[in-house]
Amino acid sequence: MLYLIDSADIEAIEKIVDVCPIAGVTTNPAIIGEEQRNVRDVMRSIRSVIGDERMLHVQILEVEYEKMIAEAEALREIAGENCYVKVPVTSDGIKAMKELKR
C-alpha cells in the first residue's frame, strides 16, 4: 500500500514526512489555492520537503488540448522527474494523456 499526503500545507507535509512512510504528495488547484501562494512556489516547496525520490502528483487547470500539454510540461519542469500530472478525463484530456505519455 502507498500512502500519499493530499495537501499543499508545507508545515503539515514536513511533520508527516518525519513520521510516516509516505510515497509522495498529491494536490490540486483548490488545495494549492488555500495556501494563497504562487503555484510554482508551492510545488518547489513541496519538492524540497519530500525530495526527488518521492512522487508529486499535481492537477492541471487547462481544458483545451494544446494548453493542457503546455501546462503539464511546465508543471513537470518545476516538479522534476518523479512528477505525475493529473489530467481531466475529457476528449481533449484523453488526447493530451496520449501525447504526454510519449
ROPALUM-813388 format. One record per residue: residue number from 1; residue in one letter; x, y, z of N, C-alpha, C in turn. Coordinates in nm, 2 decimals. Last residue first. Example, Ala and Ser with C-alpha at 12.3 -4.5 7.8 and 13.67 -1.06 7.14 Angstrom:
<2 's' <1.28 -0.22 0.71> <1.37 -0.11 0.71> <1.29 0.00 0.79>>
<1 'a' <1.32 -0.57 0.78> <1.23 -0.45 0.78> <1.32 -0.33 0.78>>
END
This chain:
<102 'r' <0.39 0.98 -2.44> <0.50 0.97 -2.54> <0.62 1.05 -2.48>>
<101 'k' <0.21 1.09 -2.26> <0.28 0.96 -2.23> <0.40 0.93 -2.32>>
<100 'l' <0.12 1.31 -2.38> <0.21 1.33 -2.27> <0.28 1.20 -2.23>>
<99 'e' <-0.05 1.20 -2.57> <0.07 1.28 -2.61> <0.17 1.29 -2.50>>
<98 'k' <-0.24 1.08 -2.41> <-0.17 1.00 -2.51> <-0.04 1.07 -2.55>>
<97 'm' <-0.34 1.31 -2.27> <-0.27 1.19 -2.20> <-0.19 1.11 -2.29>>
<96 'a' <-0.46 1.45 -2.47> <-0.34 1.51 -2.41> <-0.26 1.40 -2.34>>
<95 'k' <-0.68 1.29 -2.52> <-0.58 1.32 -2.63> <-0.45 1.37 -2.57>>
<94 'i' <-0.80 1.31 -2.28> <-0.75 1.18 -2.32> <-0.65 1.20 -2.43>>
<93 'g' <-0.86 1.59 -2.28> <-0.78 1.53 -2.18> <-0.72 1.40 -2.22>>
<92 'd' <-1.04 1.61 -2.49> <-0.91 1.68 -2.50> <-0.81 1.62 -2.40>>
<91 's' <-1.25 1.46 -2.37> <-1.19 1.42 -2.51> <-1.05 1.49 -2.52>>
<90 't' <-1.15 1.41 -2.03> <-1.24 1.47 -2.13> <-1.18 1.42 -2.26>>
<89 'v' <-1.04 1.38 -1.75> <-1.08 1.27 -1.84> <-1.19 1.33 -1.93>>
<88 'p' <-0.77 1.60 -1.66> <-0.92 1.56 -1.66> <-0.95 1.46 -1.78>>
<87 'v' <-0.47 1.47 -1.53> <-0.54 1.54 -1.64> <-0.68 1.50 -1.64>>
<86 'k' <-0.20 1.51 -1.32> <-0.34 1.46 -1.33> <-0.41 1.54 -1.43>>
<85 'v' <0.13 1.42 -1.36> <0.03 1.52 -1.39> <-0.11 1.46 -1.40>>
<84 'y' <0.38 1.34 -1.14> <0.27 1.28 -1.22> <0.16 1.38 -1.23>>
<83 'c' <0.73 1.34 -1.11> <0.60 1.41 -1.11> <0.50 1.35 -1.20>>
<82 'n' <1.00 1.28 -1.10> <0.90 1.20 -1.03> <0.77 1.27 -1.00>>
<81 'e' <1.15 1.49 -1.23> <1.12 1.36 -1.29> <1.01 1.28 -1.22>>
<80 'g' <1.01 1.82 -1.15> <1.11 1.72 -1.17> <1.06 1.59 -1.22>>
<79 'a' <0.85 2.04 -1.11> <0.84 1.94 -1.01> <0.95 1.83 -1.03>>
<78 'i' <0.89 2.21 -1.33> <0.90 2.26 -1.20> <0.93 2.15 -1.10>>
<77 'e' <0.84 2.04 -1.55> <0.97 2.12 -1.54> <0.99 2.17 -1.40>>
<76 'r' <0.58 1.97 -1.49> <0.69 1.87 -1.48> <0.82 1.94 -1.48>>
<75 'l' <0.45 2.21 -1.55> <0.45 2.16 -1.41> <0.56 2.05 -1.39>>
<74 'a' <0.51 2.24 -1.82> <0.56 2.34 -1.73> <0.56 2.28 -1.59>>
<73 'e' <0.37 2.02 -1.92> <0.51 2.02 -1.94> <0.57 2.13 -1.85>>
<72 'a' <0.11 2.09 -1.85> <0.16 1.97 -1.80> <0.32 1.97 -1.81>>
<71 'e' <0.07 2.33 -2.01> <0.07 2.33 -1.86> <0.13 2.21 -1.80>>
<70 'a' <0.09 2.22 -2.27> <0.19 2.32 -2.22> <0.19 2.33 -2.07>>
<69 'i' <-0.12 2.04 -2.27> <0.01 1.99 -2.29> <0.11 2.09 -2.24>>
<68 'm' <-0.34 2.22 -2.23> <-0.31 2.11 -2.13> <-0.17 2.06 -2.15>>
<67 'k' <-0.32 2.37 -2.46> <-0.29 2.43 -2.33> <-0.27 2.33 -2.22>>
<66 'e' <-0.40 2.18 -2.65> <-0.27 2.24 -2.66> <-0.23 2.31 -2.53>>
<65 'y' <-0.67 2.10 -2.54> <-0.56 2.01 -2.56> <-0.42 2.08 -2.56>>
<64 'e' <-0.83 2.28 -2.28> <-0.80 2.27 -2.42> <-0.67 2.19 -2.44>>
<63 'v' <-0.83 2.32 -2.01> <-0.93 2.23 -2.06> <-0.91 2.21 -2.21>>
<62 'e' <-0.60 2.37 -1.72> <-0.65 2.39 -1.86> <-0.74 2.29 -1.91>>
<61 'l' <-0.51 2.28 -1.48> <-0.63 2.36 -1.48> <-0.69 2.37 -1.62>>
<60 'i' <-0.37 1.97 -1.35> <-0.37 2.08 -1.44> <-0.51 2.15 -1.44>>
<59 'q' <-0.25 1.84 -1.04> <-0.36 1.85 -1.14> <-0.35 1.98 -1.22>>
<58 'v' <0.01 1.64 -0.93> <-0.05 1.77 -0.94> <-0.14 1.77 -1.06>>
<57 'h' <0.21 1.44 -0.73> <0.10 1.44 -0.82> <0.04 1.58 -0.82>>
<56 'l' <0.52 1.33 -0.67> <0.44 1.45 -0.66> <0.34 1.45 -0.77>>
<55 'm' <0.70 1.07 -0.50> <0.61 1.12 -0.60> <0.55 1.25 -0.57>>
<54 'r' <1.04 1.09 -0.38> <0.90 1.07 -0.36> <0.82 1.13 -0.48>>
<53 'e' <1.30 1.16 -0.46> <1.27 1.02 -0.46> <1.12 0.99 -0.44>>
<52 'd' <1.35 1.43 -0.41> <1.33 1.38 -0.55> <1.28 1.24 -0.56>>
<51 'g' <1.17 1.56 -0.13> <1.29 1.52 -0.20> <1.25 1.47 -0.34>>
<50 'i' <0.98 1.69 0.03> <0.97 1.54 0.01> <1.09 1.48 -0.07>>
<49 'v' <1.07 1.95 0.04> <1.04 1.88 0.16> <1.04 1.73 0.14>>
<48 's' <1.10 2.03 -0.22> <1.22 2.05 -0.13> <1.20 1.97 0.00>>
<47 'r' <0.84 1.99 -0.32> <0.95 1.91 -0.37> <1.07 1.92 -0.27>>
<46 'i' <0.71 2.20 -0.18> <0.67 2.06 -0.16> <0.79 1.97 -0.20>>
<45 's' <0.84 2.42 -0.30> <0.85 2.39 -0.16> <0.81 2.25 -0.12>>
<44 'r' <0.76 2.39 -0.57> <0.90 2.38 -0.53> <0.92 2.36 -0.38>>
<43 'm' <0.48 2.42 -0.53> <0.54 2.30 -0.59> <0.69 2.28 -0.55>>
<42 'v' <0.47 2.69 -0.44> <0.42 2.58 -0.36> <0.48 2.44 -0.40>>
<41 'd' <0.58 2.83 -0.65> <0.65 2.83 -0.52> <0.60 2.71 -0.43>>
<40 'r' <0.39 2.77 -0.86> <0.54 2.73 -0.87> <0.61 2.73 -0.74>>
<39 'v' <0.16 2.89 -0.75> <0.17 2.75 -0.77> <0.31 2.70 -0.78>>
<38 'n' <0.19 3.14 -0.49> <0.21 3.10 -0.63> <0.23 2.95 -0.65>>
<37 'r' <-0.05 3.12 -0.23> <0.09 3.14 -0.28> <0.09 3.10 -0.43>>
<36 'q' <-0.26 3.04 -0.07> <-0.25 3.18 -0.11> <-0.11 3.21 -0.15>>
<35 'e' <-0.34 2.79 0.00> <-0.21 2.84 0.06> <-0.19 2.98 0.02>>
<34 'e' <-0.57 2.73 -0.14> <-0.58 2.76 0.00> <-0.45 2.81 0.07>>
<33 'g' <-0.46 2.66 -0.39> <-0.52 2.79 -0.37> <-0.54 2.83 -0.23>>
<32 'i' <-0.40 2.39 -0.35> <-0.29 2.49 -0.37> <-0.34 2.63 -0.34>>
<31 'i' <-0.66 2.29 -0.35> <-0.58 2.28 -0.23> <-0.46 2.38 -0.24>>
<30 'a' <-0.74 2.36 -0.61> <-0.82 2.41 -0.50> <-0.73 2.40 -0.37>>
<29 'p' <-0.55 2.22 -0.78> <-0.56 2.37 -0.78> <-0.64 2.43 -0.66>>
<28 'n' <-0.41 1.95 -0.58> <-0.49 2.00 -0.70> <-0.50 2.16 -0.68>>
<27 't' <-0.19 1.68 -0.50> <-0.25 1.81 -0.47> <-0.33 1.85 -0.60>>
<26 't' <0.00 1.44 -0.32> <-0.09 1.47 -0.43> <-0.17 1.60 -0.39>>
<25 'v' <0.32 1.31 -0.24> <0.21 1.41 -0.22> <0.13 1.43 -0.34>>
<24 'g' <0.45 1.00 -0.13> <0.45 1.12 -0.20> <0.34 1.21 -0.16>>
<23 'a' <0.47 0.79 0.03> <0.52 0.77 -0.10> <0.53 0.90 -0.18>>
<22 'i' <0.56 0.79 0.38> <0.48 0.83 0.27> <0.55 0.81 0.14>>
<21 'p' <0.58 0.67 0.66> <0.65 0.63 0.54> <0.57 0.66 0.41>>
<20 'c' <0.57 0.94 0.90> <0.51 0.84 0.82> <0.59 0.80 0.70>>
<19 'v' <0.74 1.14 1.02> <0.68 1.03 1.10> <0.63 0.92 1.01>>
<18 'd' <0.83 1.33 0.85> <0.92 1.29 0.96> <0.87 1.17 1.03>>
<17 'v' <0.61 1.38 0.69> <0.72 1.31 0.63> <0.82 1.26 0.74>>
<16 'i' <0.45 1.53 0.87> <0.41 1.39 0.83> <0.53 1.32 0.77>>
<15 'k' <0.58 1.77 0.89> <0.56 1.69 1.01> <0.53 1.55 0.97>>
<14 'e' <0.58 1.86 0.62> <0.71 1.84 0.69> <0.69 1.75 0.81>>
<13 'i' <0.31 1.89 0.57> <0.38 1.79 0.50> <0.52 1.76 0.57>>
<12 'a' <0.25 2.10 0.74> <0.19 1.97 0.77> <0.27 1.86 0.70>>
<11 'e' <0.41 2.30 0.62> <0.43 2.27 0.76> <0.38 2.13 0.79>>
<10 'i' <0.28 2.32 0.36> <0.42 2.28 0.37> <0.45 2.23 0.52>>
<9 'd' <0.00 2.22 0.23> <0.04 2.28 0.35> <0.18 2.23 0.39>>
<8 'a' <-0.12 2.08 0.04> <-0.01 2.17 -0.01> <0.04 2.26 0.11>>
<7 's' <-0.23 1.74 0.02> <-0.22 1.87 0.09> <-0.12 1.95 0.01>>
<6 'd' <-0.25 1.44 0.08> <-0.33 1.52 0.00> <-0.33 1.66 0.06>>
<5 'i' <0.01 1.21 0.08> <-0.04 1.32 0.15> <-0.12 1.40 0.05>>
<4 'l' <-0.01 0.86 0.03> <0.01 0.99 -0.02> <-0.05 1.10 0.06>>
<3 'y' <0.11 0.54 0.07> <0.05 0.65 0.14> <0.09 0.78 0.07>>
<2 'l' <0.05 0.22 -0.08> <0.12 0.35 -0.08> <0.04 0.46 -0.01>>
<1 'm' <0.08 -0.12 0.00> <0.00 0.00 0.00> <0.09 0.12 0.00>>
END
